[in-house]
Each structure stands twice: as structure tokens, then as C-alpha cells.
Amino acid sequence: MLLLLLLTVPDVAAENNVKNEKVSCDGLLFHDVYYDREILVENLGRPYNLVVHKQTGMLLFSHTVQNGTEIDFEILACHFNKEPKQCDIIGGIPGGYAIAYDSANDDIYFGGHDGIYKYNFFTKSAEFFDERGKSIWGLFIRKNFYYIEYPTQKLYVYQNDDFVKVAEAVNIEIDNFFVSKASDIYFANKTALYKVESVGRRTVVLSDEVMVRQIADDKYGDIYICGTDGIYLEDKPFNRIKRIAEIDHAFGITFDGNDNAIYANRNTIYRLLPSNTTGTCYNEN
């Protein structure tokens, strides 16, 4: 009988230990939902221009590196959906900085100090494409192929087998450029973040306070803006943006094939994943 009692009496000490176990709440509140943070890459130098190749899960981004006595850029390709997980430098792009994914044709392009390059999936290297001698600040592809030249910050578009300046933007400096699935145009410079509506072509100011580092969309077409102090979401009915995540020194935002948000601060790239401790951690963040 004593043995039976010993076997059936609950381990009160063990239960108390479980209850008293400290829950780690080092995730992030993103759009009023608490998420765990998965570290994808760390010990980086200011990761910019986050892009995910949805078919392979490959994450591409640029970051700063020391080149002698000067700071330069290089582009990394990181593979997380296969073993071993690793990041490789995309060679052959002097000062590799800009990245664009042409999802319609499944092509990836890069920009650096000396023109535009195209990614070769077989050799896993970059091959020269166009605009030799041009320093490329930004790339974007959706229906049309755009690039931003540095240091003029002028916007070009590919037309009739050549890149030409976008007529509507000749007198505008552009640091970030994006076209939504609904064909609305977003661009940012040191003055403000603007939106050119697809219907009526009206230009509105979404914010004149946020310093924009990247513009991205999720699978639903919602527009996200990475500012220096966090992630913002377009609040469409009011022609404004609202901050949905506070991040010190944010540098980039994108989404993976499962629509999980991926963001960067000044030295680490994280993926946000659903959390089992939402109730406990919500009020601690």
C-alpha cells in the first residue's frame, strides 16, 4: 500500500518548479501580436536590402565590410532550408549593395559600384548585365525594371532595350522606390515618404518624419516601411503610416515564403515566429 501511495502522489516540487520556471520574453511585439525571434544571421555590419527568393528560401542582403581603410559593401546569400545552413558571398560585384527579385521570371539582379549584375543559379555567381560604369543605389522590378543611380539619386526605367530617366522624376532625388501589387508607387527621400496613387495619379505625403530604409509588402499586398526606429504599416484609409514594431536601429524588412516577417537591426537578422508565450510576454514588451 505504501508503495502504491508513493507511485500515485503527485510530485509537488516538480510542479512548482514548472510553474516558477522563468519564461524568456525576448521576442517582439509586431502589429499587437507577440512573436518569438529566431536569429538567422548575426555579427553583421548594417544589413540592408533584405530579399527572399521564395522558391528556395534563400535570403539575400547587403552589409557593410571593411575594405582597407574604407567602408564598402558586399552581398550575401544565406540558405536556411537545407543543411548545412550557411551564408555565401556573391562575388564579382564591386561594392555590391542593391538587390531586386524579378518574381515573374524568377531572376535576381544586383547593383554595385560598376553597374547591374544578374545572378546565375547554376554557378551561384553574378554575371554582368548592364549599365557599366554606373553606381547603383537601388533596384526594383515589378512589370518594369527600375534602378536608382548614385550619387545623383535619379530614377531610371528599362524601355526599348535601354535604361532612361523616368520623366516624372527628373527633378526628384529618390532613395527608396517601390511599386505595389495594386500599381501604387511609393518613394522616399530625405524630405518625406510619398505615395503616387494608381488611380488618378495623385501624390500624397505618408510621412515627413520617418527616415526610410526599406519598403516591402507581404503576400496580401500590405505595405511595410522599415524606418530607423522600427517597422511601419501603411494605414490606407488615412494616407499615413503607423508604427507596428519598435526596433532600435532597424535596417530592413522582408517576408519569407510562409509570410513570416524577417527584419534586421544594425548587426543581426531575425525571423518572427508564432509564440507559445504570447499571454505571458505580451505585457512585458
C-alpha positions as CSV (number, residue, x, y, z in Angstrom):
1,M,0.0,0.0,0.0
2,L,2.8,2.4,0.9
3,L,4.5,1.7,-2.5
4,L,1.2,2.4,-4.3
5,L,0.8,5.7,-2.5
6,L,4.4,6.7,-3.4
7,L,3.7,6.0,-7.0
8,T,0.4,7.9,-7.2
9,V,1.2,11.0,-5.1
10,P,1.9,13.9,-7.5
11,D,5.4,15.4,-7.5
12,V,4.5,18.8,-5.9
13,A,8.1,20.0,-6.1
14,A,8.3,19.3,-9.8
15,E,5.0,21.0,-10.5
16,N,6.2,24.1,-8.5
17,N,9.4,24.2,-10.5
18,V,7.5,24.2,-13.8
19,K,5.3,27.0,-12.5
20,N,8.2,29.0,-11.3
21,E,10.3,28.5,-14.4
22,K,11.2,31.8,-15.8
23,V,9.8,32.4,-19.3
24,S,12.1,34.3,-21.6
25,C,10.3,37.2,-23.2
26,D,13.0,38.5,-25.6
27,G,10.7,38.4,-28.7
28,L,9.0,41.3,-30.4
29,L,5.6,42.9,-30.5
30,F,4.7,43.1,-34.1
31,H,1.3,44.6,-35.0
32,D,0.0,44.0,-31.5
33,V,1.0,40.3,-31.5
34,Y,3.9,38.9,-29.5
35,Y,6.4,36.8,-31.6
36,D,9.5,34.8,-30.8
37,R,12.6,35.9,-32.6
38,E,14.8,33.4,-34.5
39,I,18.3,34.6,-35.1
40,L,19.1,33.9,-38.8
41,V,22.4,35.7,-39.2
42,E,24.4,37.8,-36.6
43,N,27.7,39.7,-36.3
44,L,27.0,41.7,-39.5
45,G,27.7,45.2,-40.4
46,R,24.4,47.1,-41.0
47,P,22.4,44.6,-43.2
48,Y,20.4,46.4,-45.9
49,N,18.1,45.4,-48.8
50,L,16.6,42.2,-47.4
51,V,15.2,40.0,-50.2
52,V,13.9,36.4,-50.0
53,H,13.8,34.1,-53.0
54,K,10.5,32.4,-52.2
55,Q,11.1,29.2,-54.2
56,T,14.3,28.2,-52.4
57,G,14.0,30.2,-49.1
58,M,17.4,31.9,-49.9
59,L,17.8,35.2,-48.1
60,L,19.9,37.8,-49.9
61,F,21.1,41.1,-48.3
62,S,23.9,43.6,-48.4
63,H,26.0,44.7,-45.5
64,T,29.0,46.9,-44.7
65,V,32.5,45.5,-44.7
66,Q,36.0,46.9,-44.0
67,N,37.9,47.4,-47.3
68,G,41.3,48.6,-46.3
69,T,40.8,51.9,-44.6
70,E,37.4,52.4,-46.1
71,I,33.9,51.0,-45.5
72,D,32.4,49.1,-48.5
73,F,29.5,46.7,-49.2
74,E,29.1,43.1,-50.2
75,I,26.1,40.9,-50.9
76,L,25.5,37.6,-49.0
77,A,23.2,34.7,-50.0
78,C,22.0,32.6,-46.9
79,H,20.5,29.2,-47.2
80,F,18.3,28.1,-44.2
81,N,16.1,25.5,-45.8
82,K,18.9,22.9,-46.2
83,E,21.8,21.6,-44.3
84,P,24.3,22.8,-43.6
85,K,22.8,26.3,-43.0
86,Q,25.3,28.8,-44.4
87,C,25.9,32.2,-46.0
88,D,28.0,32.7,-49.1
89,I,29.4,35.9,-50.5
90,I,28.2,36.7,-54.0
91,G,31.5,37.5,-55.7
92,G,32.2,39.6,-58.7
93,I,30.1,42.7,-57.7
94,P,32.4,45.6,-56.7
95,G,30.6,47.3,-53.8
96,G,27.6,45.0,-54.1
97,Y,24.7,46.9,-52.5
98,A,21.3,46.8,-54.4
99,I,19.2,43.7,-54.8
100,A,16.0,43.0,-56.7
101,Y,13.9,39.9,-57.4
102,D,12.0,39.6,-60.6
103,S,9.4,37.1,-59.5
104,A,7.7,36.9,-62.9
105,N,10.8,35.5,-64.5
106,D,12.5,34.1,-61.4
107,D,15.6,36.3,-61.9
108,I,17.7,38.0,-59.3
109,Y,19.7,41.2,-60.0
110,F,22.4,43.1,-58.1
111,G,23.8,46.5,-58.2
112,G,27.2,47.9,-57.2
113,H,29.8,50.5,-58.0
114,D,30.1,49.4,-61.6
115,G,26.7,48.5,-63.0
116,I,23.9,45.9,-62.8
117,Y,24.6,42.1,-62.5
118,K,22.4,39.1,-62.8
119,Y,22.5,36.0,-60.6
120,N,23.4,32.7,-62.2
121,F,21.6,30.0,-60.2
122,F,23.8,27.2,-61.6
123,T,27.2,28.8,-60.9
124,K,25.9,30.7,-57.8
125,S,27.7,33.8,-59.1
126,A,26.9,37.1,-60.6
127,E,27.3,38.0,-64.3
128,F,27.4,41.5,-65.7
129,F,24.1,42.6,-67.1
130,D,24.0,46.3,-68.0
131,E,24.9,50.0,-67.1
132,R,28.7,49.5,-66.8
133,G,30.3,52.5,-65.1
134,K,27.1,53.4,-63.2
135,S,27.0,53.2,-59.4
136,I,23.7,51.6,-58.5
137,W,21.9,52.7,-55.3
138,G,18.7,50.8,-55.6
139,L,16.9,48.2,-57.9
140,F,13.2,47.3,-58.2
141,I,11.4,45.1,-60.6
142,R,7.6,44.7,-60.9
143,K,6.3,44.8,-64.5
144,N,9.1,47.3,-65.2
145,F,12.8,47.3,-64.3
146,Y,13.9,50.3,-62.3
147,Y,17.2,51.5,-60.8
148,I,18.4,54.4,-58.8
149,E,21.8,55.9,-59.7
150,Y,24.3,57.1,-57.0
151,P,25.1,59.8,-56.1
152,T,22.5,61.7,-58.3
153,Q,19.7,59.6,-56.8
154,K,17.9,59.7,-60.2
155,L,15.4,57.0,-61.2
156,Y,15.8,55.1,-64.4
157,V,13.5,52.6,-66.1
158,Y,14.2,50.0,-68.8
159,Q,12.4,50.9,-72.1
160,N,13.0,49.8,-75.7
161,D,16.2,47.9,-74.8
162,D,17.7,50.8,-72.8
163,F,17.6,52.5,-69.4
164,V,16.2,56.0,-69.5
165,K,15.4,58.5,-66.8
166,V,11.8,58.4,-65.5
167,A,10.3,61.6,-66.9
168,E,8.1,62.2,-63.9
169,A,11.0,62.0,-61.5
170,V,13.7,64.0,-63.4
171,N,13.7,66.8,-60.8
172,I,13.3,64.5,-57.7
173,E,16.0,62.7,-55.7
174,I,14.9,59.2,-54.7
175,D,16.5,57.0,-52.0
176,N,13.8,54.2,-51.9
177,F,11.4,53.1,-54.7
178,F,8.6,50.6,-54.7
179,V,5.6,49.6,-56.8
180,S,2.8,47.7,-55.1
181,K,0.7,44.9,-56.5
182,A,-2.1,47.4,-57.0
183,S,0.3,49.6,-59.1
184,D,0.6,52.3,-56.4
185,I,4.1,53.9,-56.4
186,Y,6.0,54.6,-53.2
187,F,9.2,56.6,-52.9
188,A,11.2,58.2,-50.2
189,N,14.0,60.7,-49.9
190,K,15.4,63.0,-47.2
191,T,12.2,65.1,-47.3
192,A,9.4,62.6,-46.9
193,L,7.8,59.3,-47.8
194,Y,5.4,59.7,-50.8
195,K,2.7,57.6,-52.5
196,V,1.5,58.1,-56.1
197,E,-1.9,56.5,-56.3
198,S,-2.5,54.3,-59.3
199,V,-6.0,55.8,-59.8
200,G,-5.9,59.5,-60.6
201,R,-2.0,59.6,-60.1
202,R,-2.5,61.8,-57.0
203,T,0.7,62.2,-54.9
204,V,0.2,62.2,-51.2
205,V,2.7,62.5,-48.3
206,L,2.5,59.5,-46.0
207,S,5.1,60.8,-43.5
208,D,7.7,63.6,-43.3
209,E,9.2,62.3,-40.1
210,V,10.3,58.7,-40.7
211,M,13.7,58.1,-42.3
212,V,13.0,55.1,-44.6
213,R,15.5,52.3,-45.1
214,Q,13.4,49.8,-47.0
215,I,9.8,49.3,-48.4
216,A,8.3,45.8,-48.7
217,D,5.0,44.0,-49.0
218,D,3.5,40.8,-47.7
219,K,1.5,38.2,-49.6
220,Y,-1.7,40.2,-49.1
221,G,-0.1,43.3,-50.7
222,D,0.0,45.3,-47.5
223,I,2.9,47.9,-47.5
224,Y,5.5,47.8,-44.7
225,I,8.1,50.5,-44.2
226,C,11.4,50.0,-42.3
227,G,12.3,53.2,-40.6
228,T,15.4,53.8,-38.4
229,D,13.2,53.4,-35.3
230,G,11.1,50.4,-36.3
231,I,8.6,48.9,-38.7
232,Y,5.6,50.8,-40.0
233,L,2.4,49.7,-41.8
234,E,0.5,51.9,-44.3
235,D,-2.8,53.0,-42.7
236,K,-4.5,53.2,-46.1
237,P,-7.8,54.9,-45.3
238,F,-6.0,57.9,-43.7
239,N,-3.0,58.2,-46.1
240,R,-0.5,57.8,-43.3
241,I,1.7,55.1,-41.7
242,K,1.6,53.7,-38.2
243,R,4.4,52.1,-36.3
244,I,3.7,48.4,-35.5
245,A,7.1,47.4,-34.1
246,E,9.7,49.4,-32.1
247,I,13.2,48.5,-33.1
248,D,16.4,50.4,-32.3
249,H,18.4,51.0,-35.4
250,A,16.2,49.0,-37.8
251,F,17.8,48.4,-41.3
252,G,15.5,46.2,-43.3
253,I,12.2,44.2,-43.7
254,T,11.0,41.4,-45.9
255,F,8.8,38.2,-45.7
256,D,9.6,34.6,-46.3
257,G,7.6,32.0,-48.3
258,N,5.3,31.4,-45.3
259,D,4.8,35.2,-44.8
260,N,6.9,35.3,-41.6
261,A,8.4,38.7,-41.2
262,I,12.2,39.0,-41.4
263,Y,13.9,42.1,-40.2
264,A,17.4,43.5,-39.5
265,N,18.9,45.7,-36.8
266,R,22.4,47.0,-37.1
267,N,24.1,43.7,-36.7
268,T,21.6,40.8,-36.7
269,I,18.8,39.5,-38.9
270,Y,15.8,37.9,-37.2
271,R,12.7,35.9,-38.3
272,L,9.5,36.4,-36.3
273,L,7.7,33.1,-35.4
274,P,4.4,32.5,-33.6
275,S,5.0,32.2,-29.9
276,N,3.6,29.8,-27.2
277,T,4.2,32.5,-24.5
278,T,2.1,35.3,-26.0
279,G,-0.1,35.7,-23.0
280,T,2.8,35.8,-20.6
281,C,5.1,38.0,-22.7
282,Y,2.6,40.5,-24.3
283,N,2.6,42.9,-21.4
284,E,6.4,42.7,-20.8
285,N,7.2,44.2,-24.2
